[in-house]
Amino acid sequence: MGARFRRFVVAASVVATGALGASAIEVVPAGGPAAVAAQAAAPSALLAPLPGWRPSLRPMFNDPGRRGSRVILRRILQAIRHTPRGETIRIATYSLDRPEVTYALRQARRRGAHVQVIVNKRTSSGLVFALQRAFGKNPHRANFVVTCPGRCRGPGDGGNQHIKIASFTRTGGARDVIIGSSGNLTSKATYRQWNDSWAIAYDPKVFNAWVGFFDQMKIQRQRGPRGFLTTSQPGVKHAYSLWLQRTPATASAVQAPVARAGHDPVVQRINDVGCRTRRGYGTADGRTIVRITEYAVFKSRGVRVANAIAGLKRRGCDVMVIGSVFSRPVIGILRRAGVPLRMGDWRFANRNPAEEDGLSGWGPRFYVHFKEMAVNGSFRGQPTKSVWTGSENWSPISFANEEVVVRFTDPAYYTAYTRQFRNLWRGRATHRPGIDPTGGPPR
């Protein structure tokens, strides 16, 4: 199954954009006629797997509070433990408090691997600062821990470092591995959140694009113009795209023009969905299927997103939504439009910021934490079975954060994510809107 999700890059170009941009990397899967044709056209050699253990590259989903709680964490730990001497581990995460992760990183350094970590300062635990004392904080050295006071690639404390990626130049027999997730490296993400995780490998251009972005974050400075790097191959059947947020301004400076100009990339993505599609896609009667699982939709941006989702329903799409931190106006817009909605938020209480990544006040402490949208039908006039996932919440602060969004067009990814959507919808993870359960989900 893992080989099915291996990817490689096939071409490159650079495009300039405005205040809100991204890095987009188009690649195709190994295997099949499309892959053979793309290989022939590729300007650079792909990396072949080496002998030895290799991480699974399939999508993964944890099941908090049950036996499957640690499946996402386990893949990252195994990759750290199989990183040999001379190779480099790079981790960017919003928060980190798992002792087995910091222990594995210390062991990796002892055997001669290079370990580089970037964490959001406001959510850094004592374990992060202890690791920083051991590794140092000089980003120009081979080993370091950098804590960013806000977004990393700009001055001041606006925004957050919100990306959740662990990458490895080599782990076991796999090279240029990138593992992303909606979850951080914390106990909460493991035992009190439903999260997803994706992985790619063997693609030096994709990997080097990520390393270049990481290198900007580690020195807490943006180099070069705002823009995005994109690589593409005409006619590739199962491309994917990786966007890395490039927004150096503060949240307040960015939100206003985005709201006025209607350039919210999430709203644009939703508006690009067509509700009629060809045979072989969507429903039996030709309607596009849209499934959204999103942790946070609120404030002014949330209202715009909710109106866009409601528009899909009015245009005839088959839309269903799972949420956690949705504002009342957002819930009202969706329900009035007739959008089927279930909530994945549990254990409401007055939260302790020290235990909740800085969150306080009345709110859930056990919840669905995905940032995902799946489409089976028409997108920008073309049939597709696509999944968008990553680290971005659909709230205003994301415009000022460091974020990653990845789009997969492999039908196998669509199948995996929509199967998980059904599990969350029908299972213990969700309840009807309009209640604040103080207890946890059913065991």
C-alpha positions as CSV (number, residue, x, y, z in Angstrom):
1,M,0.0,0.0,0.0
2,G,2.8,2.4,0.9
3,A,4.4,2.3,-2.6
4,R,1.1,3.5,-4.1
5,F,1.6,6.9,-2.4
6,R,5.2,7.5,-3.5
7,R,5.5,10.7,-5.4
8,F,7.9,12.5,-7.7
9,V,8.3,16.0,-9.2
10,V,8.4,16.7,-12.9
11,A,8.9,20.4,-13.8
12,A,9.3,23.8,-12.3
13,S,8.5,27.5,-12.7
14,V,8.3,30.6,-10.5
15,V,5.3,32.8,-10.3
16,A,4.8,36.1,-8.4
17,T,1.7,36.7,-6.3
18,G,0.2,39.3,-3.9
19,A,0.0,39.5,-0.1
20,L,-1.3,36.0,0.4
21,G,0.6,33.4,-1.5
22,A,2.0,29.8,-1.3
23,S,4.5,27.3,-2.5
24,A,2.7,24.8,-4.8
25,I,4.5,21.7,-5.9
26,E,2.9,19.4,-8.5
27,V,3.9,15.8,-8.6
28,V,2.7,12.4,-9.7
29,P,2.6,8.9,-8.2
30,A,5.0,6.2,-9.1
31,G,3.6,3.3,-11.1
32,G,1.3,3.2,-14.2
33,P,1.5,4.7,-17.6
34,A,1.2,8.3,-16.4
35,A,4.2,7.8,-14.1
36,V,6.3,6.3,-16.9
37,A,5.5,9.2,-19.2
38,A,6.3,11.7,-16.5
39,Q,9.6,10.0,-15.7
40,A,10.7,10.3,-19.3
41,A,9.9,14.0,-19.2
42,A,11.4,14.7,-15.8
43,P,14.4,17.0,-15.9
44,S,16.0,15.5,-12.8
45,A,16.6,12.0,-11.5
46,L,14.3,10.6,-8.9
47,L,15.6,8.9,-5.7
48,A,15.3,5.2,-5.5
49,P,14.4,3.4,-2.3
50,L,17.4,2.0,-0.4
51,P,17.5,-1.4,1.4
52,G,16.0,-1.6,4.9
53,W,13.0,-0.4,6.8
54,R,10.8,2.2,5.2
55,P,7.9,4.2,6.6
56,S,4.4,3.8,5.3
57,L,3.4,6.6,3.1
58,R,-0.3,6.1,3.2
59,P,-2.7,8.5,4.9
60,M,-3.2,7.8,8.6
61,F,-5.9,8.7,11.2
62,N,-5.7,8.3,14.9
63,D,-8.5,7.2,17.2
64,P,-8.0,9.1,20.5
65,G,-8.6,7.3,23.8
66,R,-8.4,3.9,22.1
67,R,-5.8,1.5,20.8
68,G,-5.2,3.7,17.7
69,S,-4.4,6.8,19.6
70,R,-0.7,6.7,18.8
71,V,-0.6,5.6,15.1
72,I,0.4,9.1,13.8
73,L,2.9,9.7,16.6
74,R,4.3,6.2,16.1
75,R,5.2,6.8,12.4
76,I,7.2,9.9,13.3
77,L,9.0,8.2,16.2
78,Q,9.9,5.3,13.9
79,A,11.3,7.7,11.3
80,I,13.4,9.5,14.0
81,R,14.7,6.2,15.3
82,H,15.7,5.0,11.8
83,T,17.5,8.2,10.8
84,P,21.2,7.3,10.5
85,R,24.4,9.2,11.2
86,G,25.0,12.2,9.0
87,E,21.4,12.6,7.9
88,T,19.1,15.5,9.0
89,I,15.8,15.6,10.9
90,R,13.8,18.8,10.5
91,I,10.7,19.3,12.6
92,A,8.4,22.3,12.6
93,T,5.4,22.2,15.0
94,Y,3.1,24.5,16.9
95,S,3.7,22.6,20.2
96,L,5.7,19.7,21.5
97,D,5.4,18.0,24.9
98,R,5.8,14.3,24.3
99,P,8.9,13.0,26.2
100,E,9.4,10.0,23.9
101,V,9.8,12.5,21.0
102,T,12.5,14.6,22.7
103,Y,14.2,11.4,23.9
104,A,14.3,10.0,20.4
105,L,15.7,13.3,19.1
106,R,18.4,13.3,21.7
107,Q,19.3,9.7,20.8
108,A,19.4,10.6,17.1
109,R,21.9,13.4,17.8
110,R,24.0,11.0,19.9
111,R,24.4,8.6,17.0
112,G,25.4,11.5,14.7
113,A,22.2,12.6,13.0
114,H,21.6,16.3,12.7
115,V,18.4,17.5,14.6
116,Q,16.8,20.9,13.8
117,V,13.5,21.9,15.5
118,I,11.2,25.0,15.1
119,V,8.4,25.5,17.7
120,N,6.0,28.3,18.4
121,K,7.4,30.1,21.4
122,R,4.1,30.9,23.2
123,T,3.2,27.2,23.3
124,S,6.6,25.8,24.0
125,S,6.8,23.3,26.9
126,G,9.5,22.8,29.5
127,L,10.7,19.8,27.3
128,V,11.2,22.2,24.4
129,F,13.3,24.6,26.4
130,A,15.3,21.7,27.9
131,L,16.0,20.4,24.4
132,Q,17.0,23.9,23.4
133,R,19.5,24.0,26.2
134,A,21.0,20.7,25.0
135,F,21.1,21.5,21.3
136,G,21.5,25.3,21.4
137,K,19.5,27.9,19.5
138,N,21.9,29.0,16.8
139,P,20.1,28.2,13.5
140,H,23.4,28.2,11.6
141,R,24.6,25.1,13.4
142,A,23.8,21.5,12.5
143,N,21.7,21.0,15.7
144,F,19.3,23.6,17.2
145,V,15.9,24.4,18.6
146,V,14.4,27.7,17.5
147,T,11.3,29.1,19.2
148,C,9.4,31.8,17.1
149,P,7.6,34.5,19.1
150,G,5.0,34.7,16.3
151,R,5.1,33.6,12.6
152,C,8.8,32.8,12.0
153,R,9.4,34.6,8.7
154,G,8.7,38.2,9.9
155,P,9.5,40.5,12.8
156,G,7.3,40.8,15.9
157,D,4.9,38.5,17.5
158,G,2.0,38.5,15.0
159,G,0.6,35.2,14.0
160,N,2.0,31.7,14.8
161,Q,4.3,29.0,13.6
162,H,1.4,26.6,12.9
163,I,2.9,24.1,10.4
164,K,3.2,20.5,11.6
165,I,5.8,18.7,9.5
166,A,8.7,16.3,10.3
167,S,11.1,15.7,7.4
168,F,14.1,13.3,7.0
169,T,16.9,13.4,4.4
170,R,16.9,9.7,5.0
171,T,15.1,7.3,7.4
172,G,15.9,3.6,7.0
173,G,15.8,3.0,3.2
174,A,13.5,6.0,2.4
175,R,14.9,9.3,1.3
176,D,13.6,12.9,1.2
177,V,10.7,12.0,3.5
178,I,8.1,14.6,4.5
179,I,5.4,13.6,7.1
180,G,2.7,16.2,7.7
181,S,-0.3,16.2,10.1
182,S,-3.1,18.2,11.4
183,G,-1.8,17.3,14.9
184,N,1.1,18.6,17.0
185,L,3.6,16.5,18.8
186,T,1.6,16.6,22.1
187,S,-0.4,14.5,24.5
188,K,-3.5,16.4,23.5
189,A,-3.1,15.6,19.8
190,T,-2.5,12.0,20.6
191,Y,-5.2,11.3,23.2
192,R,-7.8,14.1,23.0
193,Q,-7.9,14.9,19.2
194,W,-8.9,13.1,16.0
195,N,-6.1,14.0,13.5
196,D,-4.9,13.0,10.1
197,S,-1.4,12.5,8.7
198,W,0.0,12.3,5.2
199,A,3.5,11.5,3.8
200,I,5.5,11.8,0.6
201,A,9.1,10.7,-0.2
202,Y,11.8,10.2,-2.9
203,D,11.2,13.6,-4.5
204,P,14.3,15.9,-4.2
205,K,12.6,19.0,-5.7
206,V,9.6,18.8,-3.4
207,F,11.9,18.1,-0.5
208,N,14.3,21.0,-1.3
209,A,11.4,23.4,-1.6
210,W,10.4,22.5,1.9
211,V,13.9,22.8,3.2
212,G,14.2,26.3,1.6
213,F,11.1,27.3,3.4
214,F,12.3,25.8,6.7
215,D,15.6,27.7,6.3
216,Q,13.6,30.9,6.1
217,M,11.8,30.1,9.3
218,K,14.8,29.0,11.2
219,I,16.5,32.4,10.8
220,Q,13.1,34.2,11.3
221,R,13.4,36.1,8.1
222,Q,11.8,36.0,4.6
223,R,14.2,36.0,1.7
224,G,13.2,37.1,-1.7
225,P,9.8,38.4,-2.9
226,R,6.4,37.3,-1.9
227,G,5.4,34.6,-4.3
228,F,5.1,30.8,-4.8
229,L,7.2,28.2,-6.4
230,T,5.2,25.8,-8.6
231,T,6.1,22.7,-10.5
232,S,3.8,21.0,-12.9
233,Q,3.4,18.4,-15.7
234,P,0.6,18.7,-18.3
235,G,-1.5,15.6,-18.5
236,V,-0.4,14.1,-15.2
237,K,-3.3,12.0,-13.9
238,H,-2.7,12.1,-10.1
239,A,-0.9,15.3,-9.3
240,Y,-0.7,16.9,-5.9
241,S,0.1,20.4,-4.8
242,L,1.8,21.7,-1.6
243,W,1.2,25.3,-0.5
244,L,3.5,26.8,2.1
245,Q,2.1,30.1,3.4
246,R,4.1,33.2,2.6
247,T,2.4,36.0,4.6
248,P,5.0,38.3,6.4
249,A,2.5,40.9,7.5
250,T,0.5,41.0,10.8
251,A,-2.9,39.4,11.0
252,S,-4.7,42.7,11.1
253,A,-2.8,44.0,8.1
254,V,-3.6,41.0,6.0
255,Q,-7.3,40.4,7.0
256,A,-8.6,43.7,5.7
257,P,-7.5,43.5,2.1
258,V,-8.3,39.8,1.9
259,A,-11.9,40.5,3.1
260,R,-12.3,43.4,0.7
261,A,-10.9,41.7,-2.4
262,G,-12.4,38.3,-1.7
263,H,-9.0,36.7,-2.1
264,D,-9.5,34.1,0.7
265,P,-8.0,31.0,-0.9
266,V,-10.5,28.7,1.0
267,V,-13.5,30.7,-0.2
268,Q,-12.0,30.6,-3.7
269,R,-11.5,26.9,-3.5
270,I,-15.1,26.3,-2.4
271,N,-16.4,28.6,-5.1
272,D,-14.4,26.7,-7.8
273,V,-16.4,23.6,-7.1
274,G,-19.0,22.9,-9.7
275,C,-22.2,21.1,-8.6
276,R,-22.8,19.1,-11.8
277,T,-20.3,16.5,-12.9
278,R,-19.8,13.8,-15.5
279,R,-20.5,10.0,-15.2
280,G,-18.0,8.2,-12.9
281,Y,-17.8,11.1,-10.5
282,G,-20.1,12.4,-7.7
283,T,-23.6,11.0,-7.0
284,A,-25.5,8.6,-9.3
285,D,-27.6,11.6,-10.5
286,G,-24.5,13.7,-11.4
287,R,-24.1,16.0,-8.4
288,T,-20.6,16.8,-7.0
289,I,-19.9,15.4,-3.5
290,V,-18.2,17.7,-1.0
291,R,-17.1,16.5,2.5
292,I,-15.6,19.0,4.9
293,T,-14.0,18.2,8.3
294,E,-12.6,21.4,9.8
295,Y,-11.6,22.2,13.4
296,A,-12.2,26.0,13.4
297,V,-14.6,28.2,11.4
298,F,-15.4,31.5,13.1
299,K,-15.3,35.3,13.1
300,S,-15.6,37.3,9.9
301,R,-13.6,34.8,7.8
302,G,-15.7,31.9,9.2
303,V,-18.9,33.7,8.0
304,R,-17.5,34.1,4.5
305,V,-16.5,30.5,4.4
306,A,-19.9,29.3,5.7
307,N,-21.7,31.4,3.1
308,A,-19.6,29.8,0.4
309,I,-20.4,26.3,1.7
310,A,-24.1,27.2,1.9
311,G,-23.8,28.4,-1.7
312,L,-22.7,24.9,-2.7
313,K,-25.8,23.4,-1.1
314,R,-28.1,25.9,-2.9
315,R,-26.4,25.1,-6.3
316,G,-27.1,21.4,-5.8
317,C,-23.9,19.9,-4.4
318,D,-24.1,17.0,-2.0
319,V,-22.5,18.7,1.0
320,M,-21.8,17.4,4.5
321,V,-19.8,19.1,7.3
322,I,-18.1,18.0,10.5
323,G,-16.8,20.8,12.8
324,S,-15.5,21.5,16.3
325,V,-15.0,25.2,17.0
326,F,-17.7,26.8,14.9
327,S,-19.3,30.1,15.9
328,R,-23.0,30.4,16.3
329,P,-23.4,32.6,13.2
330,V,-21.5,29.9,11.2
331,I,-23.7,27.1,12.5
332,G,-26.8,29.2,11.7
333,I,-25.8,29.8,8.1
334,L,-25.1,26.2,7.5
335,R,-28.3,24.9,9.1
336,R,-30.5,27.5,7.4
337,A,-29.1,26.4,4.1
338,G,-29.9,22.7,4.9
339,V,-26.3,21.6,5.1
340,P,-26.0,18.3,7.1
341,L,-23.8,19.2,10.1
342,R,-22.4,17.3,13.1
343,M,-20.0,18.6,15.7
344,G,-17.0,16.8,17.0
345,D,-16.4,18.8,20.3
346,W,-16.5,17.2,23.8
347,R,-15.5,17.8,27.4
348,F,-16.6,21.4,27.6
349,A,-15.1,23.3,30.6
350,N,-13.3,26.5,31.6
351,R,-9.9,25.6,30.0
352,N,-6.5,25.9,31.6
353,P,-4.2,27.6,29.0
354,A,-1.2,25.6,30.3
355,E,-2.9,22.4,29.2
356,E,-4.6,23.7,26.0
357,D,-1.9,25.3,23.9
358,G,-2.7,28.7,25.3
359,L,-6.5,28.4,24.9
360,S,-8.7,29.6,27.8
361,G,-12.3,30.2,28.6
362,W,-15.3,27.9,28.0
363,G,-14.6,25.4,25.3
364,P,-14.0,21.8,24.3
365,R,-11.0,19.8,25.5
366,F,-11.6,16.7,23.3
367,Y,-12.3,17.3,19.6
368,V,-11.9,16.6,15.9
369,H,-8.9,18.6,14.7
370,F,-8.8,18.0,11.0
371,K,-8.4,20.8,8.4
372,E,-9.7,18.8,5.4
373,M,-12.0,19.1,2.4
374,A,-12.7,16.3,-0.1
375,V,-14.4,16.8,-3.5
376,N,-15.7,14.1,-5.9
377,G,-17.0,15.8,-9.0
378,S,-16.3,19.1,-10.7
379,F,-13.5,21.5,-9.7
380,R,-12.5,24.4,-12.0
381,G,-14.5,22.7,-14.7
382,Q,-12.6,19.4,-14.5
383,P,-13.7,16.1,-12.9
384,T,-11.6,15.1,-9.9
385,K,-11.4,13.1,-6.7
386,S,-9.3,15.4,-4.6
387,V,-8.5,16.0,-0.9
388,W,-7.1,19.2,0.6
389,T,-5.6,18.9,4.1
390,G,-2.8,20.4,6.2
391,S,-2.5,22.8,9.1
392,E,-4.8,25.7,8.3
393,N,-7.8,26.6,10.4
394,W,-10.5,28.6,8.6
395,S,-10.2,31.6,10.9
396,P,-8.7,35.0,10.5
397,I,-5.4,34.3,12.4
398,S,-4.4,31.8,9.7
399,F,-3.6,34.6,7.3
400,A,-0.7,35.7,9.6
401,N,0.5,32.2,10.4
402,E,3.0,29.9,8.9
403,E,0.8,27.2,7.3
404,V,0.8,24.3,4.9
405,V,-2.0,23.0,2.7
406,V,-1.6,19.9,0.5
407,R,-3.9,18.8,-2.3
408,F,-4.0,15.1,-3.4
409,T,-5.8,14.1,-6.6
410,D,-5.1,10.4,-6.2
411,P,-8.5,8.6,-5.9
412,A,-7.0,6.4,-3.2
413,Y,-6.5,9.4,-1.0
414,Y,-10.1,10.5,-1.6
415,T,-11.3,7.0,-0.7
416,A,-9.3,7.0,2.5
417,Y,-10.4,10.4,3.7
418,T,-14.1,9.9,2.9
419,R,-14.1,6.6,4.6
420,Q,-12.7,8.4,7.7
421,F,-15.4,11.1,7.3
422,R,-18.1,8.3,7.4
423,N,-16.5,6.8,10.5
424,L,-16.5,10.2,12.3
425,W,-20.0,11.0,11.2
426,R,-21.6,7.7,12.2
427,G,-19.3,6.8,15.1
428,R,-18.5,8.2,18.6
429,A,-16.7,11.3,17.4
430,T,-19.6,13.5,16.6
431,H,-23.0,14.7,18.0
432,R,-25.8,17.0,16.9
433,P,-25.2,20.8,16.9
434,G,-26.4,23.0,19.6
435,I,-25.1,21.3,22.7
436,D,-21.9,21.6,24.7
437,P,-21.2,18.1,26.1
438,T,-19.2,18.3,29.4
439,G,-18.5,14.6,29.2
440,G,-16.2,12.8,26.7
441,P,-17.2,10.8,23.6
442,P,-18.5,7.3,24.1
443,R,-15.8,4.7,24.6
